[in-house]
Amino acid sequence: MIRTVSLDTYLDARPGQVWDEVNRPRLLRFVAHPLIRFDPVDPAVFPDCWQDRDYLVAMSWRGILPLGRQTIRISRPPSRDGRRLLLDDGQSAMIRRWHHVVSVEAEGAGTRYRDRIEIEAGLLTPLIAFWARHFYAHRQRRWRSLVRAGFDYDRAESARP
């Protein structure tokens, strides 16, 4: 059984600026905070920018409760309609398929940002899909907070959405 979760938001920022941030592991850590913490395992340190490769991470809920390890498999599939795409085709022991496509495209003076996730986790699929909808709504709130702070991570963190 596969479930799809799709959420999008408008960001009042140029698509190129949004795309630059999408490609930074720092953004993942910021938008997931404080719900999920991602700690690099292999390689032991995140790069400044994602490369097209696998990253093994240890995940924990709020930095306290271990959630296990997950492979983040980064690639940038081509798009025919002008959108920029980043794909995390990851997996973990519990989740056989975590096909997360980030889409960035111009809309008016800003950017339409979309998260689309296909999830396959056996009997846990409905529960994980429910959680993913909550998690990605949180991520997009954090995104909007970062944009309002002019991409100043420290200022956005202190503003708390």
DOKOL-931250 format. One record per atom (N, C-alpha, C, O): residue in three letters; z, y, x; residue number from 1. Coordinates in steps of 0.1 Angstrom, whole numbers, plus 5000, padded with zeros to 4 digits. Each point is the difference from the previous one (the first is absolute). Example, Ala and Ser with C-alpha at 12.3 -4.5 7.8 and 13.67 -1.06 7.14 Angstrom:
REM DOKOL-931250
ALA,5078,4943,5132,1;
ALA,5000,5012,4991,1;
ALA,5000,5012,5009,1;
ALA,5007,5000,5010,1;
SER,4986,5011,4986,2;
SER,5000,5011,5009,2;
SER,5008,5011,4992,2;
SER,5001,5011,5005,2;
//
This chain:
REM DOKOL-931250
MET,5000,4988,5008,1;
MET,5000,5012,4992,1;
MET,5000,5012,5009,1;
MET,5008,5001,5009,1;
ILE,4983,5009,4988,2;
ILE,4999,5012,5008,2;
ILE,5003,5012,4990,2;
ILE,4994,5000,4989,2;
ARG,5014,5009,5015,3;
ARG,5002,5012,4992,3;
ARG,4996,5012,5008,3;
ARG,5001,5000,5013,3;
THR,4994,5010,4980,4;
THR,4995,5012,5007,4;
THR,5008,5012,4995,4;
THR,5003,5002,4988,4;
VAL,5002,5006,5022,5;
VAL,5007,5012,4997,5;
VAL,4992,5011,5006,5;
VAL,4995,5000,5011,5;
SER,5003,5011,4981,6;
SER,4992,5011,5004,6;
SER,5006,5013,4996,6;
SER,5003,5002,4988,6;
LEU,5000,5007,5021,7;
LEU,5005,5013,4997,7;
LEU,4993,5010,5009,7;
LEU,4996,4998,5011,7;
ASP,5002,5014,4983,8;
ASP,4994,5011,5008,8;
ASP,5007,5013,4997,8;
ASP,5007,5001,4990,8;
THR,4991,5008,5019,9;
THR,5006,5013,4998,9;
THR,4991,5011,5007,9;
THR,4992,4997,5008,9;
TYR,5010,5015,4987,10;
TYR,4992,5011,5006,10;
TYR,5009,5006,5011,10;
TYR,5012,5003,4998,10;
LEU,4982,5000,5014,11;
LEU,5007,5006,5011,11;
LEU,4994,5014,5003,11;
LEU,4987,5000,5002,11;
ASP,5020,5010,4998,12;
ASP,4995,5013,5002,12;
ASP,4998,5003,5016,12;
ASP,5007,5008,5006,12;
ALA,4984,4984,4999,13;
ALA,4997,5000,5015,13;
ALA,4986,4996,5002,13;
ALA,4994,4992,4991,13;
ARG,5000,5012,5020,14;
ARG,4987,4996,5003,14;
ARG,4999,4984,5003,14;
ARG,5009,4995,5006,14;
PRO,4980,4999,4989,15;
PRO,4999,4986,5002,15;
PRO,5001,4995,5015,15;
PRO,5006,4990,5003,15;
GLY,4988,5018,5006,16;
GLY,5001,4997,5014,16;
GLY,5014,5000,5005,16;
GLY,5004,4991,5008,16;
GLN,5004,5018,4988,17;
GLN,5014,5000,5004,17;
GLN,5008,4988,4994,17;
GLN,5008,4994,5007,17;
VAL,4989,5003,4980,18;
VAL,5007,4988,4994,18;
VAL,4995,4988,5007,18;
VAL,5009,4991,5003,18;
TRP,4979,5008,5000,19;
TRP,4995,4988,5007,19;
TRP,5006,4998,5014,19;
TRP,5004,4989,5004,19;
ASP,4998,5022,5003,20;
ASP,5006,5000,5013,20;
ASP,5015,4994,4999,20;
ASP,5004,4992,5008,20;
GLU,5003,5012,4982,21;
GLU,5013,4995,4998,21;
GLU,5000,4985,4995,21;
GLU,5009,4992,5005,21;
VAL,4982,5004,4987,22;
VAL,4999,4986,4996,22;
VAL,4999,4991,5012,22;
VAL,5005,4989,4999,22;
ASN,4989,5016,5011,23;
ASN,4998,4992,5012,23;
ASN,5012,4999,5010,23;
ASN,4998,4995,5011,23;
ARG,5013,5011,4985,24;
ARG,5012,5001,5009,24;
ARG,5011,4991,4994,24;
ARG,5004,5001,4989,24;
PRO,5001,4990,5020,25;
PRO,5011,4992,4995,25;
PRO,5012,5008,4996,25;
PRO,5009,4996,4992,25;
ARG,4992,5016,5014,26;
ARG,5011,5009,4997,26;
ARG,5000,5003,4984,26;
ARG,5011,5001,4994,26;
LEU,4977,5000,5001,27;
LEU,5000,5002,4985,27;
LEU,5005,4989,4992,27;
LEU,5008,5002,4991,27;
LEU,4989,4985,5013,28;
LEU,5005,4988,4994,28;
LEU,5015,5001,4999,28;
LEU,5007,4998,4990,28;
ARG,4999,5005,5021,29;
ARG,5015,5000,5001,29;
ARG,5006,5011,4991,29;
ARG,5010,4998,4994,29;
PHE,4983,5014,5006,30;
PHE,5005,5011,4992,30;
PHE,4998,4997,4985,30;
PHE,5010,5001,4992,30;
VAL,4979,4994,5003,31;
VAL,4998,4998,4986,31;
VAL,5008,4988,4995,31;
VAL,5003,5000,4988,31;
ALA,5000,4991,5020,32;
ALA,5008,4988,4996,32;
ALA,5015,5003,4999,32;
ALA,5008,4993,4993,32;
HIS,4996,5017,5015,33;
HIS,5014,5004,5001,33;
HIS,5006,5005,4987,33;
HIS,4993,5007,4993,33;
PRO,5019,4990,5002,34;
PRO,5010,4991,5007,34;
PRO,4999,4986,4994,34;
PRO,5008,4992,5004,34;
LEU,4982,5005,4988,35;
LEU,5000,4987,4994,35;
LEU,4997,4988,5009,35;
LEU,5008,4991,5001,35;
ILE,4982,5010,5007,36;
ILE,4996,4990,5009,36;
ILE,4999,5005,5014,36;
ILE,4995,5011,5003,36;
ARG,5011,4982,5007,37;
ARG,4998,5004,5014,37;
ARG,4991,4989,5007,37;
ARG,5002,4988,4998,37;
PHE,4989,5018,5009,38;
PHE,4991,4991,5008,38;
PHE,5003,5002,5015,38;
PHE,4999,5011,5005,38;
ASP,5004,4978,5001,39;
ASP,5002,5000,5015,39;
ASP,4990,4991,5007,39;
ASP,4998,4989,4996,39;
PRO,4995,5017,5014,40;
PRO,4990,4992,5006,40;
PRO,5005,4988,5008,40;
PRO,5011,5002,5007,40;
VAL,4982,4987,4993,41;
VAL,5004,4988,5007,41;
VAL,4990,4997,5011,41;
VAL,5003,4999,5011,41;
ASP,4984,5000,4984,42;
ASP,4989,4998,5009,42;
ASP,4988,5008,4996,42;
ASP,4994,4997,4990,42;
PRO,5003,5014,5017,43;
PRO,5006,5004,5013,43;
PRO,5014,5006,4997,43;
PRO,5004,5003,4989,43;
ALA,5004,4998,5022,44;
ALA,5014,5004,4998,44;
ALA,5002,5015,4997,44;
ALA,5010,5004,4995,44;
VAL,4979,5004,5006,45;
VAL,5000,5014,4997,45;
VAL,4987,5003,4992,45;
VAL,4990,4996,5004,45;
PHE,5012,5012,4985,46;
PHE,4988,5004,4993,46;
PHE,4992,5010,5009,46;
PHE,5006,5008,5007,46;
PRO,4981,4992,4992,47;
PRO,4992,5010,5006,47;
PRO,5000,5013,4993,47;
PRO,5006,5000,4989,47;
ASP,4989,5010,5016,48;
ASP,4999,5013,4993,48;
ASP,4991,4999,4988,48;
ASP,5002,5006,4990,48;
CYS,4987,4987,5012,49;
CYS,4990,4997,4989,49;
CYS,4998,4985,4999,49;
CYS,4999,4993,5009,49;
TRP,4999,5003,4978,50;
TRP,4997,4986,4997,50;
TRP,4987,4997,5007,50;
TRP,4990,5007,5000,50;
GLN,5009,4981,5006,51;
GLN,4988,4994,5005,51;
GLN,4996,4989,4990,51;
GLN,5008,4995,4993,51;
ASP,4979,5001,5008,52;
ASP,4996,4989,4991,52;
ASP,5005,4987,5007,52;
ASP,4994,4994,5009,52;
ARG,5018,5001,4986,53;
ARG,5006,4988,5006,53;
ARG,5012,4996,4991,53;
ARG,5003,5007,4990,53;
ASP,5003,4983,5014,54;
ASP,5012,4995,4993,54;
ASP,5013,5006,5007,54;
ASP,5001,5002,5012,54;
TYR,5009,5001,4979,55;
TYR,5013,5005,5004,55;
TYR,5010,4992,4993,55;
TYR,5000,4999,4988,55;
LEU,5009,4994,5020,56;
LEU,5011,4993,4994,56;
LEU,5012,5009,4999,56;
LEU,5004,5006,5010,56;
VAL,5001,4995,4978,57;
VAL,5012,5009,4998,57;
VAL,5011,4992,4993,57;
VAL,4998,4990,4993,57;
ALA,5014,5015,5010,58;
ALA,5012,4995,4993,58;
ALA,5003,5011,4990,58;
ALA,5001,5012,5002,58;
MET,5002,4983,4985,59;
MET,5002,5009,4990,59;
MET,5015,4999,4995,59;
MET,5005,4989,5000,59;
SER,5001,5022,4996,60;
SER,5013,4999,4994,60;
SER,5001,5010,4989,60;
SER,4994,5011,5000,60;
TRP,5014,4986,4990,61;
TRP,5003,5008,4989,61;
TRP,5010,5010,5004,61;
TRP,5012,4997,5003,61;
ARG,4985,5016,4997,62;
ARG,5008,5011,5003,62;
ARG,5006,4999,5014,62;
ARG,5011,5005,5004,62;
GLY,4982,4987,5005,63;
GLY,5005,4998,5014,63;
GLY,5012,4991,5001,63;
GLY,5006,4998,5010,63;
ILE,4998,4995,4979,64;
ILE,5012,4992,4999,64;
ILE,4997,4985,4998,64;
ILE,5004,4992,5008,64;
LEU,4989,5005,4981,65;
LEU,4997,4987,4996,65;
LEU,4987,4995,5005,65;
LEU,4989,5005,4996,65;
PRO,5011,4985,5013,66;
PRO,4987,4995,5006,66;
PRO,4991,4994,4989,66;
PRO,5005,4993,4991,66;
LEU,4982,5011,5009,67;
LEU,4991,4994,4990,67;
LEU,4989,4991,5007,67;
LEU,4991,4996,4994,67;
GLY,5011,5002,5019,68;
GLY,4991,4991,5007,68;
GLY,4989,5007,5007,68;
GLY,5001,5013,5002,68;
ARG,4990,4980,5003,69;
ARG,4989,5006,5008,69;
ARG,4987,5000,4992,69;
ARG,4998,4991,4991,69;
GLN,4994,5018,5012,70;
GLN,4987,5001,4993,70;
GLN,4990,5004,5011,70;
GLN,5002,5008,5009,70;
THR,4986,4987,4989,71;
THR,4988,5004,5008,71;
THR,4993,5012,4993,71;
THR,4996,4998,4988,71;
ILE,5003,5013,5019,72;
ILE,4992,5011,4995,72;
ILE,4986,4998,5007,72;
ILE,5000,5001,5013,72;
ARG,4989,4997,4980,73;
ARG,4987,4998,5006,73;
ARG,4991,5011,4996,73;
ARG,4995,5001,4989,73;
ILE,5004,5008,5021,74;
ILE,4993,5013,4998,74;
ILE,4985,4999,5003,74;
ILE,4996,4994,5010,74;
SER,4996,5011,4981,75;
SER,4985,5002,5002,75;
SER,4996,5012,4991,75;
SER,5007,5005,4992,75;
ARG,4981,4999,5011,76;
ARG,4994,5012,4993,76;
ARG,4986,4996,4995,76;
ARG,4990,5002,5006,76;
PRO,5010,4992,4982,77;
PRO,4988,4996,4994,77;
PRO,4991,5012,4997,77;
PRO,5004,5011,4997,77;
PRO,4982,4987,5003,78;
PRO,4991,5011,4997,78;
PRO,5001,5003,4985,78;
PRO,5003,4991,4992,78;
SER,4994,5021,5005,79;
SER,4999,5004,4986,79;
SER,4987,5007,4998,79;
SER,4995,5007,5008,79;
ARG,4998,4990,4980,80;
ARG,4987,5006,4997,80;
ARG,5001,5012,4992,80;
ARG,4990,5007,4998,80;
ASP,5022,4997,4998,81;
ASP,5001,5011,4990,81;
ASP,5008,5012,5006,81;
ASP,5004,5009,4993,81;
GLY,4996,4992,5020,82;
GLY,5007,5011,5007,82;
GLY,5015,5000,5001,82;
GLY,5006,5008,5007,82;
ARG,5000,4981,4988,83;
ARG,5014,4998,5002,83;
ARG,5003,4995,5013,83;
ARG,4992,4992,5006,83;
ARG,5019,5011,5000,84;
ARG,5005,4993,5012,84;
ARG,5010,4990,4996,84;
ARG,5009,5002,4992,84;
LEU,4990,4986,5014,85;
LEU,5008,4988,4996,85;
LEU,5008,4995,5012,85;
LEU,4994,4998,5011,85;
LEU,5018,4999,4987,86;
LEU,5008,4992,5010,86;
LEU,5005,4988,4993,86;
LEU,5006,5001,4989,86;
LEU,4993,4987,5016,87;
LEU,5004,4988,4994,87;
LEU,5011,4994,5008,87;
LEU,4999,4998,5012,87;
ASP,5012,4998,4981,88;
ASP,5010,4991,5006,88;
ASP,4999,4987,4992,88;
ASP,5004,4999,4989,88;
ASP,4990,4991,5018,89;
ASP,4998,4987,4994,89;
ASP,5011,4991,5005,89;
ASP,4997,4990,5006,89;
GLY,5015,5013,4991,90;
GLY,5011,4993,5006,90;
GLY,5005,4988,4992,90;
GLY,4995,4996,4989,90;
GLN,5016,4999,5016,91;
GLN,5006,4988,4994,91;
GLN,5014,4998,5006,91;
GLN,5003,5005,5011,91;
SER,5005,4986,4983,92;
SER,5013,4996,5005,92;
SER,5003,4986,4995,92;
SER,4991,4994,4994,92;
ALA,5020,5001,5009,93;
ALA,5004,4987,4996,93;
ALA,5000,4999,4985,93;
ALA,4996,4990,4994,93;
MET,5009,5020,4999,94;
MET,5001,5000,4985,94;
MET,4987,5005,4993,94;
MET,4997,4995,4989,94;
ILE,4995,5014,5018,95;
ILE,4989,5006,4994,95;
ILE,4987,4995,5007,95;
ILE,4997,5004,5011,95;
ARG,4995,4988,4982,96;
ARG,4988,4995,5006,96;
ARG,4989,5010,5002,96;
ARG,4992,5000,5009,96;
ARG,5008,5010,4981,97;
ARG,4990,5010,5000,97;
ARG,5006,5014,4997,97;
ARG,5006,5001,4990,97;
TRP,4992,5008,5019,98;
TRP,5004,5014,4998,98;
TRP,4988,5008,5005,98;
TRP,5000,5005,5011,98;
HIS,4991,4997,4980,99;
HIS,4987,5007,5003,99;
HIS,5002,5014,4995,99;
HIS,4997,5003,4988,99;
HIS,5007,5006,5021,100;
HIS,5003,5014,4997,100;
HIS,4989,5009,5005,100;
HIS,4998,5001,5012,100;
VAL,4995,5006,4979,101;
VAL,4989,5009,5004,101;
VAL,5005,5014,4997,101;
VAL,5004,5003,4989,101;
VAL,4996,5005,5022,102;
VAL,5003,5014,4998,102;
VAL,4986,5007,5000,102;
VAL,4992,4998,5008,102;
SER,5007,5011,4982,103;
SER,4987,5007,4998,103;
SER,5003,5015,5000,103;
SER,5010,5005,4994,103;
VAL,4982,5002,5014,104;
VAL,5001,5015,5001,104;
VAL,4987,5006,4997,104;
VAL,4990,4996,5006,104;
GLU,5009,5013,4985,105;
GLU,4988,5007,4996,105;
GLU,5002,5014,4996,105;
GLU,5011,5003,4994,105;
ALA,4979,5006,5008,106;
ALA,5001,5014,4996,106;
ALA,5001,5001,4985,106;
ALA,4993,4992,4993,106;
GLU,5015,5017,5002,107;
GLU,5001,5003,4986,107;
GLU,5003,5015,4999,107;
GLU,5012,5004,5003,107;
GLY,4979,5004,4992,108;
GLY,5002,5014,4999,108;
GLY,5004,5005,5014,108;
GLY,4993,4998,5010,108;
ALA,5017,5010,4991,109;
ALA,5004,5006,5013,109;
ALA,5010,4991,5008,109;
ALA,5004,5003,5011,109;
GLY,4999,4985,4983,110;
GLY,5009,4991,5006,110;
GLY,4995,4986,5002,110;
GLY,4988,4997,5003,110;
THR,5021,4993,4995,111;
THR,4997,4986,5003,111;
THR,5005,4991,4988,111;
THR,5011,5002,4996,111;
ARG,4981,4988,5000,112;
ARG,5004,4990,4992,112;
ARG,5004,4988,5009,112;
ARG,4992,4995,5007,112;
TYR,5021,5001,4992,113;
TYR,5005,4989,5009,113;
TYR,5003,4989,4990,113;
TYR,5007,5002,4990,113;
ARG,4989,4986,5014,114;
ARG,5002,4988,4991,114;
ARG,5005,4988,5009,114;
ARG,4996,4998,5011,114;
ASP,5014,4995,4983,115;
ASP,5005,4987,5005,115;
ASP,4996,4990,4990,115;
ASP,5003,5001,4988,115;
ARG,4990,4989,5017,116;
ARG,4996,4988,4991,116;
ARG,5004,4988,5007,116;
ARG,4996,4997,5012,116;
ILE,5013,4995,4982,117;
ILE,5005,4988,5006,117;
ILE,4998,4988,4992,117;
ILE,5003,4999,4988,117;
GLU,4991,4990,5018,118;
GLU,4999,4987,4994,118;
GLU,5010,4991,5006,118;
GLU,5001,4999,5012,118;
ILE,5007,4995,4979,119;
ILE,5012,4993,5004,119;
ILE,4998,4985,4995,119;
ILE,4997,4998,4989,119;
GLU,5006,4993,5020,120;
GLU,5001,4986,4997,120;
GLU,5012,4994,5007,120;
GLU,5001,4999,5012,120;
ALA,5009,4997,4979,121;
ALA,5012,4994,5006,121;
ALA,5005,4989,4991,121;
ALA,5013,4999,4998,121;
GLY,4978,4993,4997,122;
GLY,5004,4988,4992,122;
GLY,5008,5005,4987,122;
GLY,4996,5010,4994,122;
LEU,5015,4983,5003,123;
LEU,5008,5003,4988,123;
LEU,5006,5014,5001,123;
LEU,5004,5006,4990,123;
LEU,4998,4999,5022,124;
LEU,5006,5013,5002,124;
LEU,4991,5012,4998,124;
LEU,5004,5012,5001,124;
THR,4983,4985,4997,125;
THR,4990,5011,4999,125;
THR,5004,5010,4990,125;
THR,4999,5012,5003,125;
PRO,5004,4985,4984,126;
PRO,5004,5011,4991,126;
PRO,5011,5009,5004,126;
PRO,5000,5012,4999,126;
LEU,5010,4982,5007,127;
LEU,5012,5007,5005,127;
LEU,4996,5009,5012,127;
LEU,5004,5012,5000,127;
ILE,4989,4983,5009,128;
ILE,4996,5008,5012,128;
ILE,4990,5011,4995,128;
ILE,5001,5011,5006,128;
ALA,4990,4987,4985,129;
ALA,4991,5010,4995,129;
ALA,5008,5011,4993,129;
ALA,4997,5012,5001,129;
PHE,5014,4984,4991,130;
PHE,5008,5010,4994,130;
PHE,5007,5009,5010,130;
PHE,5000,5012,4999,130;
TRP,5005,4982,5012,131;
TRP,5007,5007,5010,131;
TRP,4990,5009,5008,131;
TRP,5003,5011,5003,131;
ALA,4985,4984,4999,132;
ALA,4989,5007,5007,132;
ALA,4997,5013,4993,132;
ALA,4998,5011,5006,132;
ARG,5001,4988,4981,133;
ARG,4997,5013,4992,133;
ARG,5011,5010,5002,133;
ARG,4997,5012,5002,133;
HIS,5015,4984,4998,134;
HIS,5012,5009,5003,134;
HIS,4999,5006,5014,134;
HIS,5001,5012,5002,134;
PHE,4996,4979,5008,135;
PHE,5000,5004,5014,135;
PHE,4988,5009,5003,135;
PHE,5002,5010,5007,135;
TYR,4987,4988,4987,136;
TYR,4988,5009,5003,136;
TYR,5001,5013,4992,136;
TYR,4995,5010,5005,136;
ALA,5012,4990,4984,137;
ALA,5003,5013,4993,137;
ALA,5009,5008,5009,137;
ALA,4999,5012,5002,137;
HIS,5011,4982,5004,138;
HIS,5009,5006,5010,138;
HIS,4993,5006,5012,138;
HIS,5001,5011,5004,138;
ARG,4990,4980,5001,139;
ARG,4992,5005,5012,139;
ARG,4992,5012,4997,139;
ARG,4999,5009,5008,139;
GLN,4995,4991,4980,140;
GLN,4991,5012,4996,140;
GLN,5009,5012,4998,140;
GLN,4995,5012,5003,140;
ARG,5017,4987,4992,141;
ARG,5009,5012,4999,141;
ARG,5003,5005,5014,141;
ARG,5000,5012,5002,141;
ARG,5003,4979,5007,142;
ARG,5002,5004,5014,142;
ARG,4988,5007,5006,142;
ARG,5002,5009,5008,142;
TRP,4986,4986,4989,143;
TRP,4988,5006,5005,143;
TRP,4999,5014,4995,143;
TRP,4998,5009,5008,143;
ARG,5005,4994,4979,144;
ARG,4999,5013,4994,144;
ARG,5010,5009,5007,144;
ARG,4998,5012,5002,144;
SER,5014,4983,5001,145;
SER,5010,5007,5007,145;
SER,4996,5004,5014,145;
SER,5002,5012,5004,145;
LEU,4991,4979,5003,146;
LEU,4995,5003,5013,146;
LEU,4990,5011,5000,146;
LEU,5000,5009,5008,146;
VAL,4991,4990,4982,147;
VAL,4989,5011,4999,147;
VAL,5007,5013,4997,147;
VAL,4996,5010,5006,147;
ARG,5013,4990,4985,148;
ARG,5007,5013,4996,148;
ARG,5007,5006,5013,148;
ARG,5001,5013,5001,148;
ALA,5003,4979,5008,149;
ALA,5007,5004,5012,149;
ALA,4990,5003,5011,149;
ALA,5004,5003,5012,149;
GLY,4983,4998,4985,150;
GLY,4990,5003,5010,150;
GLY,4999,4989,5011,150;
GLY,4996,5003,5011,150;
PHE,5006,4985,4985,151;
PHE,4999,4988,5009,151;
PHE,5011,5001,5011,151;
PHE,4999,4994,5011,151;
ASP,5012,5013,4987,152;
ASP,5011,5001,5009,152;
ASP,5010,4989,4995,152;
ASP,5007,5002,4990,152;
TYR,4993,4987,5017,153;
TYR,5008,4989,4996,153;
TYR,5015,5003,4999,153;
TYR,5007,4996,4990,153;
ASP,4998,5012,5019,154;
ASP,5015,5003,5000,154;
ASP,5003,5009,4988,154;
ASP,5010,4997,4993,154;
ARG,4982,5012,5004,155;
ARG,5002,5009,4988,155;
ARG,4999,4992,4987,155;
ARG,5007,5002,4991,155;
ALA,4983,4989,5009,156;
ALA,4998,4992,4988,156;
ALA,5012,4991,4998,156;
ALA,5004,4998,4988,156;
GLU,5001,4996,5022,157;
GLU,5011,4991,4999,157;
GLU,5013,5008,4995,157;
GLU,5007,4994,4992,157;
SER,4995,5018,5013,158;
SER,5012,5007,4995,158;
SER,4998,5005,4986,158;
SER,5010,5003,4993,158;
ALA,4977,4999,5002,159;
ALA,4998,5004,4986,159;
ALA,5002,4989,4990,159;
ALA,5004,5003,4989,159;
ARG,4994,4985,5015,160;
ARG,5002,4988,4991,160;
ARG,4994,5002,4986,160;
ARG,5004,5009,4993,160;
PRO,4986,4983,5004,161;
PRO,4993,5002,4987,161;
PRO,5009,4996,4988,161;
PRO,4995,5001,4989,161;
//
